[in-house]
Amino acid sequence: MPAKVISTASAEHYTWGNQCDGWFLVRTPQVNIIEERMPPGTSEARHHHVHARQFFFVLEGELTMEIEHHEFTVRSGEGVEIAPGQSHQAMNRSQAPLRIMVTSQPPSHGDRIDEKL
C-alpha cells in the first residue's frame, strides 16, 4: 500500500457512546490507532479487553481514566497504558471537549467485555 497522509477529514469515522466520535487513522489486523473526541460530561462503559493492550494519549483537554477502581487525571501531552485484562473507563468530566489518541495492539474492537457497576 502506498504511503498517504491521513487525518480525521479522510479517515473512516464512527460514533460511539453519547455523541462521541472516533476515526481509524491506522486499521490493520495487528494494530489500531484511533483519534477520539469526547464532548464534556461523556464517558464510556467500564470494560476490559482480553487481548488488547491500549495506550491513551491526550491531544487536547483532560481525561479522567479509571483503572482497576483508581482514578487518574491525564492532561494534554500525557498518556496512560492499559494492560490486557485491566478494568477501565474513560471519562471527560471537564467543561471542554477532549481529544485523545488510542493505540490498541491487537485491535480492541471485538475484544471488549463490558462490566457491571
Phi and psi restraints in degrees (range 20) as a CNS / XPLOR table:
assign (resid 1 and name C) (resid 2 and name N)
       (resid 2 and name CA) (resid 2 and name C) 1.0 -69.8 20.0 2
assign (resid 2 and name N) (resid 2 and name CA)
       (resid 2 and name C) (resid 3 and name N) 1.0 151.7 20.0 2
assign (resid 2 and name C) (resid 3 and name N)
       (resid 3 and name CA) (resid 3 and name C) 1.0 -65.9 20.0 2
assign (resid 3 and name N) (resid 3 and name CA)
       (resid 3 and name C) (resid 4 and name N) 1.0 148.3 20.0 2
assign (resid 3 and name C) (resid 4 and name N)
       (resid 4 and name CA) (resid 4 and name C) 1.0 -153.1 20.0 2
assign (resid 4 and name N) (resid 4 and name CA)
       (resid 4 and name C) (resid 5 and name N) 1.0 155.0 20.0 2
assign (resid 4 and name C) (resid 5 and name N)
       (resid 5 and name CA) (resid 5 and name C) 1.0 -84.3 20.0 2
assign (resid 5 and name N) (resid 5 and name CA)
       (resid 5 and name C) (resid 6 and name N) 1.0 134.2 20.0 2
assign (resid 5 and name C) (resid 6 and name N)
       (resid 6 and name CA) (resid 6 and name C) 1.0 -129.0 20.0 2
assign (resid 6 and name N) (resid 6 and name CA)
       (resid 6 and name C) (resid 7 and name N) 1.0 145.7 20.0 2
assign (resid 6 and name C) (resid 7 and name N)
       (resid 7 and name CA) (resid 7 and name C) 1.0 -148.4 20.0 2
assign (resid 7 and name N) (resid 7 and name CA)
       (resid 7 and name C) (resid 8 and name N) 1.0 178.8 20.0 2
assign (resid 7 and name C) (resid 8 and name N)
       (resid 8 and name CA) (resid 8 and name C) 1.0 -64.7 20.0 2
assign (resid 8 and name N) (resid 8 and name CA)
       (resid 8 and name C) (resid 9 and name N) 1.0 -21.9 20.0 2
assign (resid 8 and name C) (resid 9 and name N)
       (resid 9 and name CA) (resid 9 and name C) 1.0 -70.9 20.0 2
assign (resid 9 and name N) (resid 9 and name CA)
       (resid 9 and name C) (resid 10 and name N) 1.0 -27.0 20.0 2
assign (resid 9 and name C) (resid 10 and name N)
       (resid 10 and name CA) (resid 10 and name C) 1.0 -113.9 20.0 2
assign (resid 10 and name N) (resid 10 and name CA)
       (resid 10 and name C) (resid 11 and name N) 1.0 -11.4 20.0 2
assign (resid 10 and name C) (resid 11 and name N)
       (resid 11 and name CA) (resid 11 and name C) 1.0 -80.3 20.0 2
assign (resid 11 and name N) (resid 11 and name CA)
       (resid 11 and name C) (resid 12 and name N) 1.0 158.1 20.0 2
assign (resid 11 and name C) (resid 12 and name N)
       (resid 12 and name CA) (resid 12 and name C) 1.0 -64.7 20.0 2
assign (resid 12 and name N) (resid 12 and name CA)
       (resid 12 and name C) (resid 13 and name N) 1.0 127.8 20.0 2
assign (resid 12 and name C) (resid 13 and name N)
       (resid 13 and name CA) (resid 13 and name C) 1.0 -106.4 20.0 2
assign (resid 13 and name N) (resid 13 and name CA)
       (resid 13 and name C) (resid 14 and name N) 1.0 147.6 20.0 2
assign (resid 13 and name C) (resid 14 and name N)
       (resid 14 and name CA) (resid 14 and name C) 1.0 -146.3 20.0 2
assign (resid 14 and name N) (resid 14 and name CA)
       (resid 14 and name C) (resid 15 and name N) 1.0 161.5 20.0 2
assign (resid 14 and name C) (resid 15 and name N)
       (resid 15 and name CA) (resid 15 and name C) 1.0 -114.0 20.0 2
assign (resid 15 and name N) (resid 15 and name CA)
       (resid 15 and name C) (resid 16 and name N) 1.0 153.4 20.0 2
assign (resid 15 and name C) (resid 16 and name N)
       (resid 16 and name CA) (resid 16 and name C) 1.0 -151.7 20.0 2
assign (resid 16 and name N) (resid 16 and name CA)
       (resid 16 and name C) (resid 17 and name N) 1.0 162.5 20.0 2
assign (resid 16 and name C) (resid 17 and name N)
       (resid 17 and name CA) (resid 17 and name C) 1.0 56.0 20.0 2
assign (resid 17 and name N) (resid 17 and name CA)
       (resid 17 and name C) (resid 18 and name N) 1.0 -142.5 20.0 2
assign (resid 17 and name C) (resid 18 and name N)
       (resid 18 and name CA) (resid 18 and name C) 1.0 -102.5 20.0 2
assign (resid 18 and name N) (resid 18 and name CA)
       (resid 18 and name C) (resid 19 and name N) 1.0 89.0 20.0 2
assign (resid 18 and name C) (resid 19 and name N)
       (resid 19 and name CA) (resid 19 and name C) 1.0 68.1 20.0 2
assign (resid 19 and name N) (resid 19 and name CA)
       (resid 19 and name C) (resid 20 and name N) 1.0 28.9 20.0 2
assign (resid 19 and name C) (resid 20 and name N)
       (resid 20 and name CA) (resid 20 and name C) 1.0 -95.8 20.0 2
assign (resid 20 and name N) (resid 20 and name CA)
       (resid 20 and name C) (resid 21 and name N) 1.0 150.8 20.0 2
assign (resid 20 and name C) (resid 21 and name N)
       (resid 21 and name CA) (resid 21 and name C) 1.0 -121.5 20.0 2
assign (resid 21 and name N) (resid 21 and name CA)
       (resid 21 and name C) (resid 22 and name N) 1.0 149.4 20.0 2
assign (resid 21 and name C) (resid 22 and name N)
       (resid 22 and name CA) (resid 22 and name C) 1.0 -138.1 20.0 2
assign (resid 22 and name N) (resid 22 and name CA)
       (resid 22 and name C) (resid 23 and name N) 1.0 147.5 20.0 2
assign (resid 22 and name C) (resid 23 and name N)
       (resid 23 and name CA) (resid 23 and name C) 1.0 -132.1 20.0 2
assign (resid 23 and name N) (resid 23 and name CA)
       (resid 23 and name C) (resid 24 and name N) 1.0 125.6 20.0 2
assign (resid 23 and name C) (resid 24 and name N)
       (resid 24 and name CA) (resid 24 and name C) 1.0 -78.1 20.0 2
assign (resid 24 and name N) (resid 24 and name CA)
       (resid 24 and name C) (resid 25 and name N) 1.0 102.9 20.0 2
assign (resid 24 and name C) (resid 25 and name N)
       (resid 25 and name CA) (resid 25 and name C) 1.0 -79.8 20.0 2
assign (resid 25 and name N) (resid 25 and name CA)
       (resid 25 and name C) (resid 26 and name N) 1.0 -37.6 20.0 2
assign (resid 25 and name C) (resid 26 and name N)
       (resid 26 and name CA) (resid 26 and name C) 1.0 -134.9 20.0 2
assign (resid 26 and name N) (resid 26 and name CA)
       (resid 26 and name C) (resid 27 and name N) 1.0 127.8 20.0 2
assign (resid 26 and name C) (resid 27 and name N)
       (resid 27 and name CA) (resid 27 and name C) 1.0 -138.4 20.0 2
assign (resid 27 and name N) (resid 27 and name CA)
       (resid 27 and name C) (resid 28 and name N) 1.0 97.9 20.0 2
assign (resid 27 and name C) (resid 28 and name N)
       (resid 28 and name CA) (resid 28 and name C) 1.0 -129.1 20.0 2
assign (resid 28 and name N) (resid 28 and name CA)
       (resid 28 and name C) (resid 29 and name N) 1.0 169.1 20.0 2
assign (resid 28 and name C) (resid 29 and name N)
       (resid 29 and name CA) (resid 29 and name C) 1.0 -64.2 20.0 2
assign (resid 29 and name N) (resid 29 and name CA)
       (resid 29 and name C) (resid 30 and name N) 1.0 -17.3 20.0 2
assign (resid 29 and name C) (resid 30 and name N)
       (resid 30 and name CA) (resid 30 and name C) 1.0 -95.2 20.0 2
assign (resid 30 and name N) (resid 30 and name CA)
       (resid 30 and name C) (resid 31 and name N) 1.0 -33.8 20.0 2
assign (resid 30 and name C) (resid 31 and name N)
       (resid 31 and name CA) (resid 31 and name C) 1.0 -154.7 20.0 2
assign (resid 31 and name N) (resid 31 and name CA)
       (resid 31 and name C) (resid 32 and name N) 1.0 146.3 20.0 2
assign (resid 31 and name C) (resid 32 and name N)
       (resid 32 and name CA) (resid 32 and name C) 1.0 -120.3 20.0 2
assign (resid 32 and name N) (resid 32 and name CA)
       (resid 32 and name C) (resid 33 and name N) 1.0 137.7 20.0 2
assign (resid 32 and name C) (resid 33 and name N)
       (resid 33 and name CA) (resid 33 and name C) 1.0 -123.7 20.0 2
assign (resid 33 and name N) (resid 33 and name CA)
       (resid 33 and name C) (resid 34 and name N) 1.0 119.0 20.0 2
assign (resid 33 and name C) (resid 34 and name N)
       (resid 34 and name CA) (resid 34 and name C) 1.0 -125.7 20.0 2
assign (resid 34 and name N) (resid 34 and name CA)
       (resid 34 and name C) (resid 35 and name N) 1.0 136.3 20.0 2
assign (resid 34 and name C) (resid 35 and name N)
       (resid 35 and name CA) (resid 35 and name C) 1.0 -97.2 20.0 2
assign (resid 35 and name N) (resid 35 and name CA)
       (resid 35 and name C) (resid 36 and name N) 1.0 133.4 20.0 2
assign (resid 35 and name C) (resid 36 and name N)
       (resid 36 and name CA) (resid 36 and name C) 1.0 -125.4 20.0 2
assign (resid 36 and name N) (resid 36 and name CA)
       (resid 36 and name C) (resid 37 and name N) 1.0 148.1 20.0 2
assign (resid 36 and name C) (resid 37 and name N)
       (resid 37 and name CA) (resid 37 and name C) 1.0 -121.9 20.0 2
assign (resid 37 and name N) (resid 37 and name CA)
       (resid 37 and name C) (resid 38 and name N) 1.0 127.1 20.0 2
assign (resid 37 and name C) (resid 38 and name N)
       (resid 38 and name CA) (resid 38 and name C) 1.0 -120.6 20.0 2
assign (resid 38 and name N) (resid 38 and name CA)
       (resid 38 and name C) (resid 39 and name N) 1.0 118.3 20.0 2
assign (resid 38 and name C) (resid 39 and name N)
       (resid 39 and name CA) (resid 39 and name C) 1.0 -65.3 20.0 2
assign (resid 39 and name N) (resid 39 and name CA)
       (resid 39 and name C) (resid 40 and name N) 1.0 163.3 20.0 2
assign (resid 39 and name C) (resid 40 and name N)
       (resid 40 and name CA) (resid 40 and name C) 1.0 -54.6 20.0 2
assign (resid 40 and name N) (resid 40 and name CA)
       (resid 40 and name C) (resid 41 and name N) 1.0 140.2 20.0 2
assign (resid 40 and name C) (resid 41 and name N)
       (resid 41 and name CA) (resid 41 and name C) 1.0 79.0 20.0 2
assign (resid 41 and name N) (resid 41 and name CA)
       (resid 41 and name C) (resid 42 and name N) 1.0 8.9 20.0 2
assign (resid 41 and name C) (resid 42 and name N)
       (resid 42 and name CA) (resid 42 and name C) 1.0 -100.0 20.0 2
assign (resid 42 and name N) (resid 42 and name CA)
       (resid 42 and name C) (resid 43 and name N) 1.0 161.0 20.0 2
assign (resid 42 and name C) (resid 43 and name N)
       (resid 43 and name CA) (resid 43 and name C) 1.0 -156.7 20.0 2
assign (resid 43 and name N) (resid 43 and name CA)
       (resid 43 and name C) (resid 44 and name N) 1.0 166.4 20.0 2
assign (resid 43 and name C) (resid 44 and name N)
       (resid 44 and name CA) (resid 44 and name C) 1.0 -105.2 20.0 2
assign (resid 44 and name N) (resid 44 and name CA)
       (resid 44 and name C) (resid 45 and name N) 1.0 166.1 20.0 2
assign (resid 44 and name C) (resid 45 and name N)
       (resid 45 and name CA) (resid 45 and name C) 1.0 -72.3 20.0 2
assign (resid 45 and name N) (resid 45 and name CA)
       (resid 45 and name C) (resid 46 and name N) 1.0 144.4 20.0 2
assign (resid 45 and name C) (resid 46 and name N)
       (resid 46 and name CA) (resid 46 and name C) 1.0 -63.0 20.0 2
assign (resid 46 and name N) (resid 46 and name CA)
       (resid 46 and name C) (resid 47 and name N) 1.0 135.6 20.0 2
assign (resid 46 and name C) (resid 47 and name N)
       (resid 47 and name CA) (resid 47 and name C) 1.0 -160.3 20.0 2
assign (resid 47 and name N) (resid 47 and name CA)
       (resid 47 and name C) (resid 48 and name N) 1.0 177.0 20.0 2
assign (resid 47 and name C) (resid 48 and name N)
       (resid 48 and name CA) (resid 48 and name C) 1.0 -143.4 20.0 2
assign (resid 48 and name N) (resid 48 and name CA)
       (resid 48 and name C) (resid 49 and name N) 1.0 167.4 20.0 2
assign (resid 48 and name C) (resid 49 and name N)
       (resid 49 and name CA) (resid 49 and name C) 1.0 -118.1 20.0 2
assign (resid 49 and name N) (resid 49 and name CA)
       (resid 49 and name C) (resid 50 and name N) 1.0 140.4 20.0 2
assign (resid 49 and name C) (resid 50 and name N)
       (resid 50 and name CA) (resid 50 and name C) 1.0 -72.8 20.0 2
assign (resid 50 and name N) (resid 50 and name CA)
       (resid 50 and name C) (resid 51 and name N) 1.0 -43.5 20.0 2
assign (resid 50 and name C) (resid 51 and name N)
       (resid 51 and name CA) (resid 51 and name C) 1.0 -115.1 20.0 2
assign (resid 51 and name N) (resid 51 and name CA)
       (resid 51 and name C) (resid 52 and name N) 1.0 -31.4 20.0 2
assign (resid 51 and name C) (resid 52 and name N)
       (resid 52 and name CA) (resid 52 and name C) 1.0 -73.6 20.0 2
assign (resid 52 and name N) (resid 52 and name CA)
       (resid 52 and name C) (resid 53 and name N) 1.0 133.7 20.0 2
assign (resid 52 and name C) (resid 53 and name N)
       (resid 53 and name CA) (resid 53 and name C) 1.0 -100.2 20.0 2
assign (resid 53 and name N) (resid 53 and name CA)
       (resid 53 and name C) (resid 54 and name N) 1.0 134.0 20.0 2
assign (resid 53 and name C) (resid 54 and name N)
       (resid 54 and name CA) (resid 54 and name C) 1.0 -124.7 20.0 2
assign (resid 54 and name N) (resid 54 and name CA)
       (resid 54 and name C) (resid 55 and name N) 1.0 152.0 20.0 2
assign (resid 54 and name C) (resid 55 and name N)
       (resid 55 and name CA) (resid 55 and name C) 1.0 -131.3 20.0 2
assign (resid 55 and name N) (resid 55 and name CA)
       (resid 55 and name C) (resid 56 and name N) 1.0 121.4 20.0 2
assign (resid 55 and name C) (resid 56 and name N)
       (resid 56 and name CA) (resid 56 and name C) 1.0 -102.9 20.0 2
assign (resid 56 and name N) (resid 56 and name CA)
       (resid 56 and name C) (resid 57 and name N) 1.0 122.4 20.0 2
assign (resid 56 and name C) (resid 57 and name N)
       (resid 57 and name CA) (resid 57 and name C) 1.0 -121.3 20.0 2
assign (resid 57 and name N) (resid 57 and name CA)
       (resid 57 and name C) (resid 58 and name N) 1.0 126.1 20.0 2
assign (resid 57 and name C) (resid 58 and name N)
       (resid 58 and name CA) (resid 58 and name C) 1.0 -85.2 20.0 2
assign (resid 58 and name N) (resid 58 and name CA)
       (resid 58 and name C) (resid 59 and name N) 1.0 120.5 20.0 2
assign (resid 58 and name C) (resid 59 and name N)
       (resid 59 and name CA) (resid 59 and name C) 1.0 -87.8 20.0 2
assign (resid 59 and name N) (resid 59 and name CA)
       (resid 59 and name C) (resid 60 and name N) 1.0 -38.0 20.0 2
assign (resid 59 and name C) (resid 60 and name N)
       (resid 60 and name CA) (resid 60 and name C) 1.0 -157.5 20.0 2
assign (resid 60 and name N) (resid 60 and name CA)
       (resid 60 and name C) (resid 61 and name N) 1.0 134.1 20.0 2
assign (resid 60 and name C) (resid 61 and name N)
       (resid 61 and name CA) (resid 61 and name C) 1.0 99.3 20.0 2
assign (resid 61 and name N) (resid 61 and name CA)
       (resid 61 and name C) (resid 62 and name N) 1.0 -158.8 20.0 2
assign (resid 61 and name C) (resid 62 and name N)
       (resid 62 and name CA) (resid 62 and name C) 1.0 -137.8 20.0 2
assign (resid 62 and name N) (resid 62 and name CA)
       (resid 62 and name C) (resid 63 and name N) 1.0 120.9 20.0 2
assign (resid 62 and name C) (resid 63 and name N)
       (resid 63 and name CA) (resid 63 and name C) 1.0 -98.0 20.0 2
assign (resid 63 and name N) (resid 63 and name CA)
       (resid 63 and name C) (resid 64 and name N) 1.0 131.2 20.0 2
assign (resid 63 and name C) (resid 64 and name N)
       (resid 64 and name CA) (resid 64 and name C) 1.0 -101.6 20.0 2
assign (resid 64 and name N) (resid 64 and name CA)
       (resid 64 and name C) (resid 65 and name N) 1.0 119.1 20.0 2
assign (resid 64 and name C) (resid 65 and name N)
       (resid 65 and name CA) (resid 65 and name C) 1.0 -117.7 20.0 2
assign (resid 65 and name N) (resid 65 and name CA)
       (resid 65 and name C) (resid 66 and name N) 1.0 120.1 20.0 2
assign (resid 65 and name C) (resid 66 and name N)
       (resid 66 and name CA) (resid 66 and name C) 1.0 -95.1 20.0 2
assign (resid 66 and name N) (resid 66 and name CA)
       (resid 66 and name C) (resid 67 and name N) 1.0 121.9 20.0 2
assign (resid 66 and name C) (resid 67 and name N)
       (resid 67 and name CA) (resid 67 and name C) 1.0 -126.7 20.0 2
assign (resid 67 and name N) (resid 67 and name CA)
       (resid 67 and name C) (resid 68 and name N) 1.0 118.2 20.0 2
assign (resid 67 and name C) (resid 68 and name N)
       (resid 68 and name CA) (resid 68 and name C) 1.0 50.8 20.0 2
assign (resid 68 and name N) (resid 68 and name CA)
       (resid 68 and name C) (resid 69 and name N) 1.0 43.7 20.0 2
assign (resid 68 and name C) (resid 69 and name N)
       (resid 69 and name CA) (resid 69 and name C) 1.0 68.6 20.0 2
assign (resid 69 and name N) (resid 69 and name CA)
       (resid 69 and name C) (resid 70 and name N) 1.0 20.2 20.0 2
assign (resid 69 and name C) (resid 70 and name N)
       (resid 70 and name CA) (resid 70 and name C) 1.0 -119.7 20.0 2
assign (resid 70 and name N) (resid 70 and name CA)
       (resid 70 and name C) (resid 71 and name N) 1.0 131.0 20.0 2
assign (resid 70 and name C) (resid 71 and name N)
       (resid 71 and name CA) (resid 71 and name C) 1.0 -95.0 20.0 2
assign (resid 71 and name N) (resid 71 and name CA)
       (resid 71 and name C) (resid 72 and name N) 1.0 138.9 20.0 2
assign (resid 71 and name C) (resid 72 and name N)
       (resid 72 and name CA) (resid 72 and name C) 1.0 -125.6 20.0 2
assign (resid 72 and name N) (resid 72 and name CA)
       (resid 72 and name C) (resid 73 and name N) 1.0 137.9 20.0 2
assign (resid 72 and name C) (resid 73 and name N)
       (resid 73 and name CA) (resid 73 and name C) 1.0 -100.6 20.0 2
assign (resid 73 and name N) (resid 73 and name CA)
       (resid 73 and name C) (resid 74 and name N) 1.0 121.7 20.0 2
assign (resid 73 and name C) (resid 74 and name N)
       (resid 74 and name CA) (resid 74 and name C) 1.0 -118.7 20.0 2
assign (resid 74 and name N) (resid 74 and name CA)
       (resid 74 and name C) (resid 75 and name N) 1.0 119.2 20.0 2
assign (resid 74 and name C) (resid 75 and name N)
       (resid 75 and name CA) (resid 75 and name C) 1.0 -103.5 20.0 2
assign (resid 75 and name N) (resid 75 and name CA)
       (resid 75 and name C) (resid 76 and name N) 1.0 171.0 20.0 2
assign (resid 75 and name C) (resid 76 and name N)
       (resid 76 and name CA) (resid 76 and name C) 1.0 -49.9 20.0 2
assign (resid 76 and name N) (resid 76 and name CA)
       (resid 76 and name C) (resid 77 and name N) 1.0 129.6 20.0 2
assign (resid 76 and name C) (resid 77 and name N)
       (resid 77 and name CA) (resid 77 and name C) 1.0 88.6 20.0 2
assign (resid 77 and name N) (resid 77 and name CA)
       (resid 77 and name C) (resid 78 and name N) 1.0 1.3 20.0 2
assign (resid 77 and name C) (resid 78 and name N)
       (resid 78 and name CA) (resid 78 and name C) 1.0 -118.4 20.0 2
assign (resid 78 and name N) (resid 78 and name CA)
       (resid 78 and name C) (resid 79 and name N) 1.0 161.8 20.0 2
assign (resid 78 and name C) (resid 79 and name N)
       (resid 79 and name CA) (resid 79 and name C) 1.0 -144.9 20.0 2
assign (resid 79 and name N) (resid 79 and name CA)
       (resid 79 and name C) (resid 80 and name N) 1.0 169.3 20.0 2
assign (resid 79 and name C) (resid 80 and name N)
       (resid 80 and name CA) (resid 80 and name C) 1.0 -144.5 20.0 2
assign (resid 80 and name N) (resid 80 and name CA)
       (resid 80 and name C) (resid 81 and name N) 1.0 139.7 20.0 2
assign (resid 80 and name C) (resid 81 and name N)
       (resid 81 and name CA) (resid 81 and name C) 1.0 -99.7 20.0 2
assign (resid 81 and name N) (resid 81 and name CA)
       (resid 81 and name C) (resid 82 and name N) 1.0 139.9 20.0 2
assign (resid 81 and name C) (resid 82 and name N)
       (resid 82 and name CA) (resid 82 and name C) 1.0 -118.6 20.0 2
assign (resid 82 and name N) (resid 82 and name CA)
       (resid 82 and name C) (resid 83 and name N) 1.0 120.2 20.0 2
assign (resid 82 and name C) (resid 83 and name N)
       (resid 83 and name CA) (resid 83 and name C) 1.0 -80.9 20.0 2
assign (resid 83 and name N) (resid 83 and name CA)
       (resid 83 and name C) (resid 84 and name N) 1.0 156.0 20.0 2
assign (resid 83 and name C) (resid 84 and name N)
       (resid 84 and name CA) (resid 84 and name C) 1.0 -54.7 20.0 2
assign (resid 84 and name N) (resid 84 and name CA)
       (resid 84 and name C) (resid 85 and name N) 1.0 137.8 20.0 2
assign (resid 84 and name C) (resid 85 and name N)
       (resid 85 and name CA) (resid 85 and name C) 1.0 88.8 20.0 2
assign (resid 85 and name N) (resid 85 and name CA)
       (resid 85 and name C) (resid 86 and name N) 1.0 -14.2 20.0 2
assign (resid 85 and name C) (resid 86 and name N)
       (resid 86 and name CA) (resid 86 and name C) 1.0 -78.7 20.0 2
assign (resid 86 and name N) (resid 86 and name CA)
       (resid 86 and name C) (resid 87 and name N) 1.0 126.1 20.0 2
assign (resid 86 and name C) (resid 87 and name N)
       (resid 87 and name CA) (resid 87 and name C) 1.0 -67.6 20.0 2
assign (resid 87 and name N) (resid 87 and name CA)
       (resid 87 and name C) (resid 88 and name N) 1.0 134.8 20.0 2
assign (resid 87 and name C) (resid 88 and name N)
       (resid 88 and name CA) (resid 88 and name C) 1.0 -154.0 20.0 2
assign (resid 88 and name N) (resid 88 and name CA)
       (resid 88 and name C) (resid 89 and name N) 1.0 161.1 20.0 2
assign (resid 88 and name C) (resid 89 and name N)
       (resid 89 and name CA) (resid 89 and name C) 1.0 -153.0 20.0 2
assign (resid 89 and name N) (resid 89 and name CA)
       (resid 89 and name C) (resid 90 and name N) 1.0 123.6 20.0 2
assign (resid 89 and name C) (resid 90 and name N)
       (resid 90 and name CA) (resid 90 and name C) 1.0 -91.1 20.0 2
assign (resid 90 and name N) (resid 90 and name CA)
       (resid 90 and name C) (resid 91 and name N) 1.0 136.4 20.0 2
assign (resid 90 and name C) (resid 91 and name N)
       (resid 91 and name CA) (resid 91 and name C) 1.0 -139.4 20.0 2
assign (resid 91 and name N) (resid 91 and name CA)
       (resid 91 and name C) (resid 92 and name N) 1.0 144.7 20.0 2
assign (resid 91 and name C) (resid 92 and name N)
       (resid 92 and name CA) (resid 92 and name C) 1.0 -112.6 20.0 2
assign (resid 92 and name N) (resid 92 and name CA)
       (resid 92 and name C) (resid 93 and name N) 1.0 94.2 20.0 2
assign (resid 92 and name C) (resid 93 and name N)
       (resid 93 and name CA) (resid 93 and name C) 1.0 -89.4 20.0 2
assign (resid 93 and name N) (resid 93 and name CA)
       (resid 93 and name C) (resid 94 and name N) 1.0 -1.2 20.0 2
assign (resid 93 and name C) (resid 94 and name N)
       (resid 94 and name CA) (resid 94 and name C) 1.0 -83.3 20.0 2
assign (resid 94 and name N) (resid 94 and name CA)
       (resid 94 and name C) (resid 95 and name N) 1.0 178.1 20.0 2
assign (resid 94 and name C) (resid 95 and name N)
       (resid 95 and name CA) (resid 95 and name C) 1.0 -96.2 20.0 2
assign (resid 95 and name N) (resid 95 and name CA)
       (resid 95 and name C) (resid 96 and name N) 1.0 5.3 20.0 2
assign (resid 95 and name C) (resid 96 and name N)
       (resid 96 and name CA) (resid 96 and name C) 1.0 -120.1 20.0 2
assign (resid 96 and name N) (resid 96 and name CA)
       (resid 96 and name C) (resid 97 and name N) 1.0 154.9 20.0 2
assign (resid 96 and name C) (resid 97 and name N)
       (resid 97 and name CA) (resid 97 and name C) 1.0 -61.2 20.0 2
assign (resid 97 and name N) (resid 97 and name CA)
       (resid 97 and name C) (resid 98 and name N) 1.0 151.9 20.0 2
assign (resid 97 and name C) (resid 98 and name N)
       (resid 98 and name CA) (resid 98 and name C) 1.0 -117.8 20.0 2
assign (resid 98 and name N) (resid 98 and name CA)
       (resid 98 and name C) (resid 99 and name N) 1.0 131.6 20.0 2
assign (resid 98 and name C) (resid 99 and name N)
       (resid 99 and name CA) (resid 99 and name C) 1.0 -120.0 20.0 2
assign (resid 99 and name N) (resid 99 and name CA)
       (resid 99 and name C) (resid 100 and name N) 1.0 125.3 20.0 2
assign (resid 99 and name C) (resid 100 and name N)
       (resid 100 and name CA) (resid 100 and name C) 1.0 -131.1 20.0 2
assign (resid 100 and name N) (resid 100 and name CA)
       (resid 100 and name C) (resid 101 and name N) 1.0 154.7 20.0 2
assign (resid 100 and name C) (resid 101 and name N)
       (resid 101 and name CA) (resid 101 and name C) 1.0 -108.8 20.0 2
assign (resid 101 and name N) (resid 101 and name CA)
       (resid 101 and name C) (resid 102 and name N) 1.0 126.0 20.0 2
assign (resid 101 and name C) (resid 102 and name N)
       (resid 102 and name CA) (resid 102 and name C) 1.0 -118.5 20.0 2
assign (resid 102 and name N) (resid 102 and name CA)
       (resid 102 and name C) (resid 103 and name N) 1.0 119.5 20.0 2
assign (resid 102 and name C) (resid 103 and name N)
       (resid 103 and name CA) (resid 103 and name C) 1.0 -106.3 20.0 2
assign (resid 103 and name N) (resid 103 and name CA)
       (resid 103 and name C) (resid 104 and name N) 1.0 129.5 20.0 2
assign (resid 103 and name C) (resid 104 and name N)
       (resid 104 and name CA) (resid 104 and name C) 1.0 -128.5 20.0 2
assign (resid 104 and name N) (resid 104 and name CA)
       (resid 104 and name C) (resid 105 and name N) 1.0 128.2 20.0 2
assign (resid 104 and name C) (resid 105 and name N)
       (resid 105 and name CA) (resid 105 and name C) 1.0 -138.8 20.0 2
assign (resid 105 and name N) (resid 105 and name CA)
       (resid 105 and name C) (resid 106 and name N) 1.0 116.1 20.0 2
assign (resid 105 and name C) (resid 106 and name N)
       (resid 106 and name CA) (resid 106 and name C) 1.0 -66.7 20.0 2
assign (resid 106 and name N) (resid 106 and name CA)
       (resid 106 and name C) (resid 107 and name N) 1.0 175.1 20.0 2
assign (resid 106 and name C) (resid 107 and name N)
       (resid 107 and name CA) (resid 107 and name C) 1.0 -52.0 20.0 2
assign (resid 107 and name N) (resid 107 and name CA)
       (resid 107 and name C) (resid 108 and name N) 1.0 142.4 20.0 2
assign (resid 107 and name C) (resid 108 and name N)
       (resid 108 and name CA) (resid 108 and name C) 1.0 -88.6 20.0 2
assign (resid 108 and name N) (resid 108 and name CA)
       (resid 108 and name C) (resid 109 and name N) 1.0 -19.5 20.0 2
assign (resid 108 and name C) (resid 109 and name N)
       (resid 109 and name CA) (resid 109 and name C) 1.0 -66.4 20.0 2
assign (resid 109 and name N) (resid 109 and name CA)
       (resid 109 and name C) (resid 110 and name N) 1.0 128.5 20.0 2
assign (resid 109 and name C) (resid 110 and name N)
       (resid 110 and name CA) (resid 110 and name C) 1.0 87.2 20.0 2
assign (resid 110 and name N) (resid 110 and name CA)
       (resid 110 and name C) (resid 111 and name N) 1.0 -0.2 20.0 2
assign (resid 110 and name C) (resid 111 and name N)
       (resid 111 and name CA) (resid 111 and name C) 1.0 -119.9 20.0 2
assign (resid 111 and name N) (resid 111 and name CA)
       (resid 111 and name C) (resid 112 and name N) 1.0 16.6 20.0 2
assign (resid 111 and name C) (resid 112 and name N)
       (resid 112 and name CA) (resid 112 and name C) 1.0 -101.9 20.0 2
assign (resid 112 and name N) (resid 112 and name CA)
       (resid 112 and name C) (resid 113 and name N) 1.0 134.9 20.0 2
assign (resid 112 and name C) (resid 113 and name N)
       (resid 113 and name CA) (resid 113 and name C) 1.0 -122.8 20.0 2
assign (resid 113 and name N) (resid 113 and name CA)
       (resid 113 and name C) (resid 114 and name N) 1.0 110.9 20.0 2
assign (resid 113 and name C) (resid 114 and name N)
       (resid 114 and name CA) (resid 114 and name C) 1.0 -69.9 20.0 2
assign (resid 114 and name N) (resid 114 and name CA)
       (resid 114 and name C) (resid 115 and name N) 1.0 146.4 20.0 2
assign (resid 114 and name C) (resid 115 and name N)
       (resid 115 and name CA) (resid 115 and name C) 1.0 -116.4 20.0 2
assign (resid 115 and name N) (resid 115 and name CA)
       (resid 115 and name C) (resid 116 and name N) 1.0 149.6 20.0 2
assign (resid 115 and name C) (resid 116 and name N)
       (resid 116 and name CA) (resid 116 and name C) 1.0 -84.0 20.0 2
assign (resid 116 and name N) (resid 116 and name CA)
       (resid 116 and name C) (resid 117 and name N) 1.0 146.8 20.0 2
